[in-house]
Amino acid sequence: MLTTQDFNTFNFIDFVRQNPDQHECFELDIEQGKAVFHDAGIIEFKPGQVSDQYVCLSCGVHGNETAPMEIVSDMVRDILVGTQTLKVNLLILLGNPKAMMQQERFLEFNLNRMFNHHWKSYLEADPHCYEALRAKRLEEAVKDFFEQSPDNARRYHYDLHTAIRASKHQRFAIYPYLDGREHKVEQLALMQDCGVNTVLLYHKPGSTFSYHTSHHFKADAFTVELGKVKPFGENNRTDFEKAETCLRQLVANNYHFNNDRVIDDMNLFAVKKELLRVSDDSHLNVDDDLANFTEFKQGVELLSDPQEPYVIESDGEAIVFPNNKVPIGQRMALLIEPVSLG
Ligand SMILES: [Zn+2]
């Protein structure tokens, strides 16, 4: 299927395009260890020397978010060829091959709402639901990968995205809910080194891929928004250079994690409140395409409702993901506020 002669011209994205459904697992010996092609869009690299670092890099969970796929594809080629050093156990995932082929965010459902076993209810409704089957397969892949790691090993998962919506901060990351564990300065510092200076600390369990690996495998995990959505070939790769450099250092095991970094200049936000639609009259007084992290002044009536309006309580409160078109009981926006780790 693939031989060492093909490495120089190997293109992970094209390979997934040619094998979007599934393929037989096959292993290749490479100069620096082993490459295991598990399934469509799922490659595991095992380094020649034992490592207690387990790094999962996922891209293309949304099929039209091309820049991270291009970065990861180049890294895969360079590991195969030997120009990218491999010193960690590495799992590479291209999340949604079929949506990628159509340059769509997803075929039927948002894949990044299906992890932490949420795919089960979608499969009950439709046993052929592509995204649900894919979420199930990706969960198996991360389980097989992280379960090889000893208890005291380090596990990381960076789920790489680009955003459609405008944002006051072009690059930002979501630090999933930690189930009581503490946020790590070294991880925030890594985000900063990736060029991501805004992080939202999430407040509750969810169905995202990064929460899944954080929750089930105690991985240091993030959803990382690295820039704007553009078609394949139109990304300005220098916009992503910092992130790519850090990811390559991680894979070479020469990124220096620093728990003592001063991160005062980082924009850290925590969720203050979920703004829910409580009645037919609930209305957010902003457009749905409002840029994420838009801040408001104290006194602004952000959410109108006869019973439960929300008026901004202090300057600097901001919102992300506004949506006026949700049914009663669902979330219209997340209200966030600046915090420090203290
Ligand atoms: Zn995305």
Residues whose N, C-alpha, C, O or C-beta is under 5 A from the ligand:
A	BS01	ZN	H62 E65 H161 T162
